[in-house]
Amino acid sequence: MQEPDGLKLTGTVEIDETYISGKQRGHKGKRTNKDVVLGIRQRGGPLRLIQIVDSKQGTLYEAIAEHVDVGAQHIVTDDAGAYNFRLTKFHNVRHSKIRHSAKEYVKGEVHTNTVQNAFSLLKRAVIGTYHQLSIKHLQRYLNEFGYRFNRREDADIFEQTVS
């Protein structure tokens, strides 16, 4: 279960990252470092979840460029400094930031709530469905979750999955 490649997100696109921890073979006890998951959600459209190595500007930009169309109308992010598109191919796209650091979560149509909702559901799936994750296969879990999330309102999801 994976999304078809090549379909880039357009319109209003929300981008945020979250951190997921899982079991790593050969390491006893609690894991201190967490893996970064980038979420990109087109409002009213599909979700993409991508495992990335860090949340630095270059890493984020590579993943965003792969999944977001340069003709997107609006990109909404939080106020992290890594989301600076001035010198990228997205410099003409309207970019709004929501300032979580100032306890600001919604400013009219500017919010990242839909992608954060997906993160919340992902973390509940880790607890309730998967119980624990293998970091080695994290992208596979993300692909499956994204597939299910994007089809959660389809009445005939079983038939689509089997065919």
Helices and strands as residue ranges (DSSP letters): E 12-20, E 35-42, E 47-52, H 57-67, E 74-78, E 94-98, G 100-102, E 106-107, E 110-111, H 113-125, I 126-130, G 135-137, H 138-150, H 157-162
